[in-house]
Amino acid sequence: MAFTASELSVLAYANNFTLWHYVTTDDDVTTTGYFNKAVDMLRLNDLIIANVDTDGTPVTKFYLVTGNDGSSVSITVYS
């Protein structure tokens, strides 16, 4: 599937940091380019709380924005 901008929302913003929430039926949001349509919103070190696979076996995961070069966004599981 693909990223849906209407499912990405801000939970908190302070000191150039944004905490996001994202909901999707997709089971993997770490595929290359998944969040590229949000390149103008997501910044390095932002945190995304994602509820994934909501129509299957729902899981909540935390992701860190590790890259944004103005055209592509990369994330990794927060640990």
HTML snippet that shows the backbone in 3Dmol.js (N, CA, C, O; Angstrom):
<script src="https://3Dmol.org/build/3Dmol-min.js"></script>
<div id="view" style="width:600px;height:400px;position:relative"></div>
<script>
const pdb = `
ATOM      1  N   MET A   1       0.841  -1.175   0.000  1.00  0.00           N
ATOM      2  CA  MET A   1       0.000   0.000   0.000  1.00  0.00           C
ATOM      3  C   MET A   1       0.885   1.237   0.000  1.00  0.00           C
ATOM      4  O   MET A   1       2.087   1.157  -0.253  1.00  0.00           O
ATOM      5  N   ALA A   2       0.288   2.353   0.281  1.00  0.00           N
ATOM      6  CA  ALA A   2       1.040   3.601   0.199  1.00  0.00           C
ATOM      7  C   ALA A   2       0.717   4.507   1.381  1.00  0.00           C
ATOM      8  O   ALA A   2      -0.303   4.353   2.053  1.00  0.00           O
ATOM      9  N   PHE A   3       1.606   5.440   1.607  1.00  0.00           N
ATOM     10  CA  PHE A   3       1.437   6.441   2.647  1.00  0.00           C
ATOM     11  C   PHE A   3       0.155   7.242   2.397  1.00  0.00           C
ATOM     12  O   PHE A   3      -0.152   7.612   1.264  1.00  0.00           O
ATOM     13  N   THR A   4      -0.589   7.503   3.486  1.00  0.00           N
ATOM     14  CA  THR A   4      -1.799   8.321   3.420  1.00  0.00           C
ATOM     15  C   THR A   4      -1.609   9.508   4.348  1.00  0.00           C
ATOM     16  O   THR A   4      -1.589   9.354   5.569  1.00  0.00           O
ATOM     17  N   ALA A   5      -1.470  10.694   3.766  1.00  0.00           N
ATOM     18  CA  ALA A   5      -1.164  11.898   4.551  1.00  0.00           C
ATOM     19  C   ALA A   5      -2.207  12.187   5.620  1.00  0.00           C
ATOM     20  O   ALA A   5      -1.861  12.683   6.692  1.00  0.00           O
ATOM     21  N   SER A   6      -3.464  11.892   5.358  1.00  0.00           N
ATOM     22  CA  SER A   6      -4.525  12.191   6.333  1.00  0.00           C
ATOM     23  C   SER A   6      -4.429  11.323   7.584  1.00  0.00           C
ATOM     24  O   SER A   6      -5.088  11.613   8.582  1.00  0.00           O
ATOM     25  N   GLU A   7      -3.628  10.272   7.550  1.00  0.00           N
ATOM     26  CA  GLU A   7      -3.455   9.399   8.718  1.00  0.00           C
ATOM     27  C   GLU A   7      -2.255   9.797   9.577  1.00  0.00           C
ATOM     28  O   GLU A   7      -1.997   9.168  10.603  1.00  0.00           O
ATOM     29  N   LEU A   8      -1.521  10.834   9.170  1.00  0.00           N
ATOM     30  CA  LEU A   8      -0.372  11.328   9.929  1.00  0.00           C
ATOM     31  C   LEU A   8      -0.794  12.597  10.656  1.00  0.00           C
ATOM     32  O   LEU A   8      -1.229  13.561  10.026  1.00  0.00           O
ATOM     33  N   SER A   9      -0.669  12.601  11.978  1.00  0.00           N
ATOM     34  CA  SER A   9      -1.081  13.775  12.745  1.00  0.00           C
ATOM     35  C   SER A   9      -0.062  14.107  13.826  1.00  0.00           C
ATOM     36  O   SER A   9       0.662  13.239  14.313  1.00  0.00           O
ATOM     37  N   VAL A  10      -0.025  15.369  14.181  1.00  0.00           N
ATOM     38  CA  VAL A  10       0.897  15.862  15.208  1.00  0.00           C
ATOM     39  C   VAL A  10       0.296  15.615  16.589  1.00  0.00           C
ATOM     40  O   VAL A  10      -0.853  15.971  16.851  1.00  0.00           O
ATOM     41  N   LEU A  11       1.079  15.007  17.458  1.00  0.00           N
ATOM     42  CA  LEU A  11       0.673  14.842  18.855  1.00  0.00           C
ATOM     43  C   LEU A  11       1.254  15.948  19.726  1.00  0.00           C
ATOM     44  O   LEU A  11       0.599  16.431  20.649  1.00  0.00           O
ATOM     45  N   ALA A  12       2.491  16.346  19.425  1.00  0.00           N
ATOM     46  CA  ALA A  12       3.154  17.395  20.212  1.00  0.00           C
ATOM     47  C   ALA A  12       4.272  18.010  19.385  1.00  0.00           C
ATOM     48  O   ALA A  12       4.891  17.358  18.545  1.00  0.00           O
ATOM     49  N   TYR A  13       4.510  19.299  19.655  1.00  0.00           N
ATOM     50  CA  TYR A  13       5.590  19.999  18.990  1.00  0.00           C
ATOM     51  C   TYR A  13       6.245  20.940  19.992  1.00  0.00           C
ATOM     52  O   TYR A  13       5.557  21.696  20.679  1.00  0.00           O
ATOM     53  N   ALA A  14       7.566  20.897  20.078  1.00  0.00           N
ATOM     54  CA  ALA A  14       8.315  21.811  20.945  1.00  0.00           C
ATOM     55  C   ALA A  14       9.780  21.781  20.546  1.00  0.00           C
ATOM     56  O   ALA A  14      10.322  20.728  20.209  1.00  0.00           O
ATOM     57  N   ASN A  15      10.418  22.946  20.586  1.00  0.00           N
ATOM     58  CA  ASN A  15      11.862  23.053  20.373  1.00  0.00           C
ATOM     59  C   ASN A  15      12.332  22.347  19.098  1.00  0.00           C
ATOM     60  O   ASN A  15      13.319  21.612  19.123  1.00  0.00           O
ATOM     61  N   ASN A  16      11.633  22.568  17.997  1.00  0.00           N
ATOM     62  CA  ASN A  16      11.969  21.966  16.707  1.00  0.00           C
ATOM     63  C   ASN A  16      11.914  20.443  16.691  1.00  0.00           C
ATOM     64  O   ASN A  16      12.620  19.799  15.915  1.00  0.00           O
ATOM     65  N   PHE A  17      11.084  19.878  17.538  1.00  0.00           N
ATOM     66  CA  PHE A  17      10.859  18.430  17.582  1.00  0.00           C
ATOM     67  C   PHE A  17       9.363  18.191  17.466  1.00  0.00           C
ATOM     68  O   PHE A  17       8.566  18.883  18.101  1.00  0.00           O
ATOM     69  N   THR A  18       8.983  17.211  16.656  1.00  0.00           N
ATOM     70  CA  THR A  18       7.570  16.859  16.519  1.00  0.00           C
ATOM     71  C   THR A  18       7.373  15.385  16.842  1.00  0.00           C
ATOM     72  O   THR A  18       8.124  14.524  16.383  1.00  0.00           O
ATOM     73  N   LEU A  19       6.354  15.117  17.635  1.00  0.00           N
ATOM     74  CA  LEU A  19       5.914  13.761  17.930  1.00  0.00           C
ATOM     75  C   LEU A  19       4.681  13.510  17.070  1.00  0.00           C
ATOM     76  O   LEU A  19       3.671  14.203  17.195  1.00  0.00           O
ATOM     77  N   TRP A  20       4.775  12.521  16.204  1.00  0.00           N
ATOM     78  CA  TRP A  20       3.722  12.214  15.250  1.00  0.00           C
ATOM     79  C   TRP A  20       2.985  10.927  15.620  1.00  0.00           C
ATOM     80  O   TRP A  20       3.503  10.091  16.361  1.00  0.00           O
ATOM     81  N   HIS A  21       1.769  10.782  15.094  1.00  0.00           N
ATOM     82  CA  HIS A  21       1.023   9.539  15.182  1.00  0.00           C
ATOM     83  C   HIS A  21       0.590   9.173  13.766  1.00  0.00           C
ATOM     84  O   HIS A  21       0.119  10.026  13.013  1.00  0.00           O
ATOM     85  N   TYR A  22       0.752   7.902  13.410  1.00  0.00           N
ATOM     86  CA  TYR A  22       0.373   7.437  12.084  1.00  0.00           C
ATOM     87  C   TYR A  22      -0.359   6.106  12.207  1.00  0.00           C
ATOM     88  O   TYR A  22       0.060   5.225  12.958  1.00  0.00           O
ATOM     89  N   VAL A  23      -1.452   5.966  11.465  1.00  0.00           N
ATOM     90  CA  VAL A  23      -2.253   4.742  11.466  1.00  0.00           C
ATOM     91  C   VAL A  23      -2.323   4.212  10.041  1.00  0.00           C
ATOM     92  O   VAL A  23      -2.568   4.969   9.102  1.00  0.00           O
ATOM     93  N   THR A  24      -2.107   2.903   9.881  1.00  0.00           N
ATOM     94  CA  THR A  24      -2.159   2.312   8.547  1.00  0.00           C
ATOM     95  C   THR A  24      -2.513   0.828   8.598  1.00  0.00           C
ATOM     96  O   THR A  24      -2.255   0.139   9.585  1.00  0.00           O
ATOM     97  N   THR A  25      -3.100   0.368   7.527  1.00  0.00           N
ATOM     98  CA  THR A  25      -3.332  -1.078   7.385  1.00  0.00           C
ATOM     99  C   THR A  25      -2.092  -1.774   6.847  1.00  0.00           C
ATOM    100  O   THR A  25      -2.017  -3.003   6.853  1.00  0.00           O
ATOM    101  N   ASP A  26      -1.113  -0.993   6.379  1.00  0.00           N
ATOM    102  CA  ASP A  26       0.152  -1.560   5.896  1.00  0.00           C
ATOM    103  C   ASP A  26       0.878  -2.252   7.051  1.00  0.00           C
ATOM    104  O   ASP A  26       0.792  -1.817   8.200  1.00  0.00           O
ATOM    105  N   ASP A  27       1.584  -3.319   6.736  1.00  0.00           N
ATOM    106  CA  ASP A  27       2.306  -4.022   7.801  1.00  0.00           C
ATOM    107  C   ASP A  27       3.776  -3.620   7.877  1.00  0.00           C
ATOM    108  O   ASP A  27       4.488  -4.055   8.782  1.00  0.00           O
ATOM    109  N   ASP A  28       4.241  -2.789   6.931  1.00  0.00           N
ATOM    110  CA  ASP A  28       5.633  -2.338   6.971  1.00  0.00           C
ATOM    111  C   ASP A  28       5.715  -0.918   6.421  1.00  0.00           C
ATOM    112  O   ASP A  28       5.413  -0.679   5.252  1.00  0.00           O
ATOM    113  N   VAL A  29       6.122   0.010   7.262  1.00  0.00           N
ATOM    114  CA  VAL A  29       6.272   1.406   6.837  1.00  0.00           C
ATOM    115  C   VAL A  29       7.736   1.775   6.634  1.00  0.00           C
ATOM    116  O   VAL A  29       8.057   2.931   6.360  1.00  0.00           O
ATOM    117  N   THR A  30       8.622   0.794   6.768  1.00  0.00           N
ATOM    118  CA  THR A  30      10.054   1.067   6.621  1.00  0.00           C
ATOM    119  C   THR A  30      10.554   0.858   5.194  1.00  0.00           C
ATOM    120  O   THR A  30      11.747   1.002   4.931  1.00  0.00           O
ATOM    121  N   THR A  31       9.658   0.520   4.277  1.00  0.00           N
ATOM    122  CA  THR A  31      10.093   0.342   2.896  1.00  0.00           C
ATOM    123  C   THR A  31      10.622   1.665   2.343  1.00  0.00           C
ATOM    124  O   THR A  31      10.149   2.737   2.719  1.00  0.00           O
ATOM    125  N   THR A  32      11.580   1.580   1.475  1.00  0.00           N
ATOM    126  CA  THR A  32      12.215   2.761   0.899  1.00  0.00           C
ATOM    127  C   THR A  32      11.174   3.682   0.272  1.00  0.00           C
ATOM    128  O   THR A  32      10.375   3.262  -0.565  1.00  0.00           O
ATOM    129  N   GLY A  33      11.197   4.929   0.686  1.00  0.00           N
ATOM    130  CA  GLY A  33      10.323   5.935   0.114  1.00  0.00           C
ATOM    131  C   GLY A  33       8.921   6.008   0.681  1.00  0.00           C
ATOM    132  O   GLY A  33       8.111   6.810   0.216  1.00  0.00           O
ATOM    133  N   TYR A  34       8.617   5.192   1.670  1.00  0.00           N
ATOM    134  CA  TYR A  34       7.243   5.145   2.194  1.00  0.00           C
ATOM    135  C   TYR A  34       6.754   6.529   2.620  1.00  0.00           C
ATOM    136  O   TYR A  34       5.637   6.910   2.270  1.00  0.00           O
ATOM    137  N   PHE A  35       7.551   7.282   3.358  1.00  0.00           N
ATOM    138  CA  PHE A  35       7.136   8.585   3.872  1.00  0.00           C
ATOM    139  C   PHE A  35       7.588   9.762   2.996  1.00  0.00           C
ATOM    140  O   PHE A  35       7.548  10.905   3.451  1.00  0.00           O
ATOM    141  N   ASN A  36       8.011   9.514   1.769  1.00  0.00           N
ATOM    142  CA  ASN A  36       8.509  10.588   0.910  1.00  0.00           C
ATOM    143  C   ASN A  36       7.482  11.684   0.653  1.00  0.00           C
ATOM    144  O   ASN A  36       7.859  12.844   0.489  1.00  0.00           O
ATOM    145  N   LYS A  37       6.208  11.351   0.615  1.00  0.00           N
ATOM    146  CA  LYS A  37       5.172  12.373   0.396  1.00  0.00           C
ATOM    147  C   LYS A  37       5.066  13.328   1.586  1.00  0.00           C
ATOM    148  O   LYS A  37       4.438  14.381   1.471  1.00  0.00           O
ATOM    149  N   ALA A  38       5.662  12.984   2.712  1.00  0.00           N
ATOM    150  CA  ALA A  38       5.651  13.833   3.906  1.00  0.00           C
ATOM    151  C   ALA A  38       6.981  14.545   4.094  1.00  0.00           C
ATOM    152  O   ALA A  38       7.285  15.015   5.191  1.00  0.00           O
ATOM    153  N   VAL A  39       7.781  14.628   3.024  1.00  0.00           N
ATOM    154  CA  VAL A  39       9.123  15.204   3.109  1.00  0.00           C
ATOM    155  C   VAL A  39       9.104  16.644   3.631  1.00  0.00           C
ATOM    156  O   VAL A  39      10.059  17.075   4.279  1.00  0.00           O
ATOM    157  N   ASP A  40       8.035  17.389   3.359  1.00  0.00           N
ATOM    158  CA  ASP A  40       7.950  18.772   3.827  1.00  0.00           C
ATOM    159  C   ASP A  40       7.534  18.891   5.292  1.00  0.00           C
ATOM    160  O   ASP A  40       7.609  19.975   5.870  1.00  0.00           O
ATOM    161  N   MET A  41       7.099  17.792   5.891  1.00  0.00           N
ATOM    162  CA  MET A  41       6.632  17.829   7.278  1.00  0.00           C
ATOM    163  C   MET A  41       7.609  17.175   8.255  1.00  0.00           C
ATOM    164  O   MET A  41       7.840  17.693   9.347  1.00  0.00           O
ATOM    165  N   LEU A  42       8.175  16.044   7.863  1.00  0.00           N
ATOM    166  CA  LEU A  42       9.019  15.272   8.767  1.00  0.00           C
ATOM    167  C   LEU A  42      10.443  15.814   8.779  1.00  0.00           C
ATOM    168  O   LEU A  42      11.022  16.103   7.732  1.00  0.00           O
ATOM    169  N   ARG A  43      10.995  15.944   9.982  1.00  0.00           N
ATOM    170  CA  ARG A  43      12.367  16.443  10.124  1.00  0.00           C
ATOM    171  C   ARG A  43      13.224  15.406  10.838  1.00  0.00           C
ATOM    172  O   ARG A  43      12.722  14.513  11.520  1.00  0.00           O
ATOM    173  N   LEU A  44      14.509  15.550  10.660  1.00  0.00           N
ATOM    174  CA  LEU A  44      15.482  14.677  11.310  1.00  0.00           C
ATOM    175  C   LEU A  44      15.218  14.627  12.810  1.00  0.00           C
ATOM    176  O   LEU A  44      15.035  15.664  13.448  1.00  0.00           O
ATOM    177  N   ASN A  45      15.200  13.437  13.363  1.00  0.00           N
ATOM    178  CA  ASN A  45      14.993  13.146  14.780  1.00  0.00           C
ATOM    179  C   ASN A  45      13.557  13.280  15.262  1.00  0.00           C
ATOM    180  O   ASN A  45      13.305  13.119  16.456  1.00  0.00           O
ATOM    181  N   ASP A  46      12.599  13.570  14.375  1.00  0.00           N
ATOM    182  CA  ASP A  46      11.198  13.495  14.776  1.00  0.00           C
ATOM    183  C   ASP A  46      10.878  12.045  15.133  1.00  0.00           C
ATOM    184  O   ASP A  46      11.529  11.120  14.649  1.00  0.00           O
ATOM    185  N   LEU A  47       9.880  11.858  15.976  1.00  0.00           N
ATOM    186  CA  LEU A  47       9.463  10.524  16.409  1.00  0.00           C
ATOM    187  C   LEU A  47       8.058  10.248  15.901  1.00  0.00           C
ATOM    188  O   LEU A  47       7.174  11.098  16.010  1.00  0.00           O
ATOM    189  N   ILE A  48       7.852   9.056  15.344  1.00  0.00           N
ATOM    190  CA  ILE A  48       6.545   8.645  14.840  1.00  0.00           C
ATOM    191  C   ILE A  48       6.070   7.433  15.638  1.00  0.00           C
ATOM    192  O   ILE A  48       6.745   6.404  15.685  1.00  0.00           O
ATOM    193  N   ILE A  49       4.913   7.568  16.256  1.00  0.00           N
ATOM    194  CA  ILE A  49       4.249   6.417  16.867  1.00  0.00           C
ATOM    195  C   ILE A  49       3.306   5.883  15.799  1.00  0.00           C
ATOM    196  O   ILE A  49       2.395   6.588  15.368  1.00  0.00           O
ATOM    197  N   ALA A  50       3.514   4.659  15.374  1.00  0.00           N
ATOM    198  CA  ALA A  50       2.724   4.109  14.276  1.00  0.00           C
ATOM    199  C   ALA A  50       1.944   2.880  14.710  1.00  0.00           C
ATOM    200  O   ALA A  50       2.494   1.941  15.285  1.00  0.00           O
ATOM    201  N   ASN A  51       0.659   2.908  14.422  1.00  0.00           N
ATOM    202  CA  ASN A  51      -0.188   1.729  14.565  1.00  0.00           C
ATOM    203  C   ASN A  51      -0.255   1.105  13.182  1.00  0.00           C
ATOM    204  O   ASN A  51      -0.906   1.642  12.286  1.00  0.00           O
ATOM    205  N   VAL A  52       0.415  -0.030  13.005  1.00  0.00           N
ATOM    206  CA  VAL A  52       0.516  -0.674  11.694  1.00  0.00           C
ATOM    207  C   VAL A  52      -0.306  -1.955  11.654  1.00  0.00           C
ATOM    208  O   VAL A  52      -0.627  -2.544  12.686  1.00  0.00           O
ATOM    209  N   ASP A  53      -0.636  -2.367  10.437  1.00  0.00           N
ATOM    210  CA  ASP A  53      -1.400  -3.596  10.184  1.00  0.00           C
ATOM    211  C   ASP A  53      -2.716  -3.603  10.959  1.00  0.00           C
ATOM    212  O   ASP A  53      -3.078  -4.608  11.570  1.00  0.00           O
ATOM    213  N   THR A  54      -3.426  -2.478  10.930  1.00  0.00           N
ATOM    214  CA  THR A  54      -4.644  -2.346  11.736  1.00  0.00           C
ATOM    215  C   THR A  54      -5.790  -3.229  11.263  1.00  0.00           C
ATOM    216  O   THR A  54      -6.772  -3.397  11.986  1.00  0.00           O
ATOM    217  N   ASP A  55      -5.685  -3.796  10.067  1.00  0.00           N
ATOM    218  CA  ASP A  55      -6.725  -4.712   9.605  1.00  0.00           C
ATOM    219  C   ASP A  55      -6.292  -6.174   9.701  1.00  0.00           C
ATOM    220  O   ASP A  55      -6.998  -7.070   9.239  1.00  0.00           O
ATOM    221  N   GLY A  56      -5.142  -6.404  10.296  1.00  0.00           N
ATOM    222  CA  GLY A  56      -4.628  -7.772  10.451  1.00  0.00           C
ATOM    223  C   GLY A  56      -4.281  -8.035  11.898  1.00  0.00           C
ATOM    224  O   GLY A  56      -5.164  -8.225  12.734  1.00  0.00           O
ATOM    225  N   THR A  57      -2.992  -8.046  12.192  1.00  0.00           N
ATOM    226  CA  THR A  57      -2.506  -8.198  13.558  1.00  0.00           C
ATOM    227  C   THR A  57      -1.886  -6.867  13.971  1.00  0.00           C
ATOM    228  O   THR A  57      -0.693  -6.650  13.756  1.00  0.00           O
ATOM    229  N   PRO A  58      -2.685  -5.967  14.564  1.00  0.00           N
ATOM    230  CA  PRO A  58      -2.207  -4.622  14.875  1.00  0.00           C
ATOM    231  C   PRO A  58      -1.002  -4.618  15.811  1.00  0.00           C
ATOM    232  O   PRO A  58      -0.925  -5.393  16.764  1.00  0.00           O
ATOM    233  N   VAL A  59      -0.075  -3.732  15.511  1.00  0.00           N
ATOM    234  CA  VAL A  59       1.134  -3.553  16.307  1.00  0.00           C
ATOM    235  C   VAL A  59       1.406  -2.062  16.401  1.00  0.00           C
ATOM    236  O   VAL A  59       1.177  -1.323  15.443  1.00  0.00           O
ATOM    237  N   THR A  60       1.888  -1.625  17.539  1.00  0.00           N
ATOM    238  CA  THR A  60       2.320  -0.238  17.689  1.00  0.00           C
ATOM    239  C   THR A  60       3.833  -0.223  17.773  1.00  0.00           C
ATOM    240  O   THR A  60       4.433  -0.933  18.580  1.00  0.00           O
ATOM    241  N   LYS A  61       4.445   0.602  16.921  1.00  0.00           N
ATOM    242  CA  LYS A  61       5.896   0.713  16.893  1.00  0.00           C
ATOM    243  C   LYS A  61       6.284   2.185  16.908  1.00  0.00           C
ATOM    244  O   LYS A  61       5.517   3.048  16.482  1.00  0.00           O
ATOM    245  N   PHE A  62       7.477   2.455  17.399  1.00  0.00           N
ATOM    246  CA  PHE A  62       8.030   3.798  17.421  1.00  0.00           C
ATOM    247  C   PHE A  62       9.137   3.869  16.373  1.00  0.00           C
ATOM    248  O   PHE A  62       9.983   2.978  16.289  1.00  0.00           O
ATOM    249  N   TYR A  63       9.122   4.936  15.576  1.00  0.00           N
ATOM    250  CA  TYR A  63      10.125   5.127  14.526  1.00  0.00           C
ATOM    251  C   TYR A  63      10.776   6.489  14.671  1.00  0.00           C
ATOM    252  O   TYR A  63      10.127   7.456  15.072  1.00  0.00           O
ATOM    253  N   LEU A  64      12.042   6.565  14.348  1.00  0.00           N
ATOM    254  CA  LEU A  64      12.809   7.795  14.373  1.00  0.00           C
ATOM    255  C   LEU A  64      13.102   8.200  12.929  1.00  0.00           C
ATOM    256  O   LEU A  64      13.507   7.369  12.115  1.00  0.00           O
ATOM    257  N   VAL A  65      12.895   9.475  12.617  1.00  0.00           N
ATOM    258  CA  VAL A  65      13.255   9.979  11.295  1.00  0.00           C
ATOM    259  C   VAL A  65      14.770  10.146  11.276  1.00  0.00           C
ATOM    260  O   VAL A  65      15.320  10.980  11.995  1.00  0.00           O
ATOM    261  N   THR A  66      15.433   9.353  10.457  1.00  0.00           N
ATOM    262  CA  THR A  66      16.899   9.349  10.420  1.00  0.00           C
ATOM    263  C   THR A  66      17.475  10.096   9.233  1.00  0.00           C
ATOM    264  O   THR A  66      18.681  10.330   9.166  1.00  0.00           O
ATOM    265  N   GLY A  67      16.615  10.469   8.296  1.00  0.00           N
ATOM    266  CA  GLY A  67      17.101  11.214   7.146  1.00  0.00           C
ATOM    267  C   GLY A  67      15.997  11.941   6.422  1.00  0.00           C
ATOM    268  O   GLY A  67      14.876  11.444   6.312  1.00  0.00           O
ATOM    269  N   ASN A  68      16.319  13.130   5.925  1.00  0.00           N
ATOM    270  CA  ASN A  68      15.422  13.898   5.080  1.00  0.00           C
ATOM    271  C   ASN A  68      16.299  14.835   4.254  1.00  0.00           C
ATOM    272  O   ASN A  68      16.820  15.828   4.762  1.00  0.00           O
ATOM    273  N   ASP A  69      16.452  14.505   2.973  1.00  0.00           N
ATOM    274  CA  ASP A  69      17.315  15.307   2.110  1.00  0.00           C
ATOM    275  C   ASP A  69      16.533  16.279   1.230  1.00  0.00           C
ATOM    276  O   ASP A  69      17.079  16.849   0.285  1.00  0.00           O
ATOM    277  N   GLY A  70      15.259  16.461   1.545  1.00  0.00           N
ATOM    278  CA  GLY A  70      14.422  17.359   0.767  1.00  0.00           C
ATOM    279  C   GLY A  70      13.617  16.664  -0.311  1.00  0.00           C
ATOM    280  O   GLY A  70      12.688  17.248  -0.868  1.00  0.00           O
ATOM    281  N   SER A  71      13.965  15.421  -0.612  1.00  0.00           N
ATOM    282  CA  SER A  71      13.189  14.660  -1.594  1.00  0.00           C
ATOM    283  C   SER A  71      12.838  13.262  -1.097  1.00  0.00           C
ATOM    284  O   SER A  71      11.912  12.636  -1.613  1.00  0.00           O
ATOM    285  N   SER A  72      13.566  12.770  -0.103  1.00  0.00           N
ATOM    286  CA  SER A  72      13.261  11.454   0.446  1.00  0.00           C
ATOM    287  C   SER A  72      13.426  11.454   1.966  1.00  0.00           C
ATOM    288  O   SER A  72      14.243  12.184   2.527  1.00  0.00           O
ATOM    289  N   VAL A  73      12.628  10.617   2.603  1.00  0.00           N
ATOM    290  CA  VAL A  73      12.633  10.481   4.058  1.00  0.00           C
ATOM    291  C   VAL A  73      13.012   9.053   4.410  1.00  0.00           C
ATOM    292  O   VAL A  73      12.525   8.110   3.787  1.00  0.00           O
ATOM    293  N   SER A  74      13.868   8.888   5.394  1.00  0.00           N
ATOM    294  CA  SER A  74      14.193   7.551   5.889  1.00  0.00           C
ATOM    295  C   SER A  74      13.879   7.493   7.376  1.00  0.00           C
ATOM    296  O   SER A  74      14.044   8.471   8.106  1.00  0.00           O
ATOM    297  N   ILE A  75      13.422   6.324   7.804  1.00  0.00           N
ATOM    298  CA  ILE A  75      13.090   6.106   9.216  1.00  0.00           C
ATOM    299  C   ILE A  75      13.720   4.801   9.671  1.00  0.00           C
ATOM    300  O   ILE A  75      14.104   3.966   8.853  1.00  0.00           O
ATOM    301  N   THR A  76      13.821   4.636  10.974  1.00  0.00           N
ATOM    302  CA  THR A  76      14.279   3.377  11.543  1.00  0.00           C
ATOM    303  C   THR A  76      13.508   3.128  12.827  1.00  0.00           C
ATOM    304  O   THR A  76      13.033   4.069  13.464  1.00  0.00           O
ATOM    305  N   VAL A  77      13.383   1.881  13.204  1.00  0.00           N
ATOM    306  CA  VAL A  77      12.704   1.538  14.448  1.00  0.00           C
ATOM    307  C   VAL A  77      13.477   2.165  15.605  1.00  0.00           C
ATOM    308  O   VAL A  77      14.699   2.048  15.695  1.00  0.00           O
ATOM    309  N   TYR A  78      12.741   2.828  16.479  1.00  0.00           N
ATOM    310  CA  TYR A  78      13.355   3.474  17.644  1.00  0.00           C
ATOM    311  C   TYR A  78      13.712   2.412  18.676  1.00  0.00           C
ATOM    312  O   TYR A  78      12.905   1.537  18.990  1.00  0.00           O
ATOM    313  N   SER A  79      14.923   2.500  19.193  1.00  0.00           N
ATOM    314  CA  SER A  79      15.329   1.528  20.235  1.00  0.00           C
ATOM    315  C   SER A  79      16.068   2.209  21.349  1.00  0.00           C
ATOM    316  O   SER A  79      16.483   1.555  22.306  1.00  0.00           O
TER     317      SER A  79
END
`;
const viewer = $3Dmol.createViewer("view");
viewer.addModel(pdb, "pdb");
viewer.setStyle({}, {cartoon: {color: "spectrum"}});
viewer.zoomTo();
viewer.render();
</script>
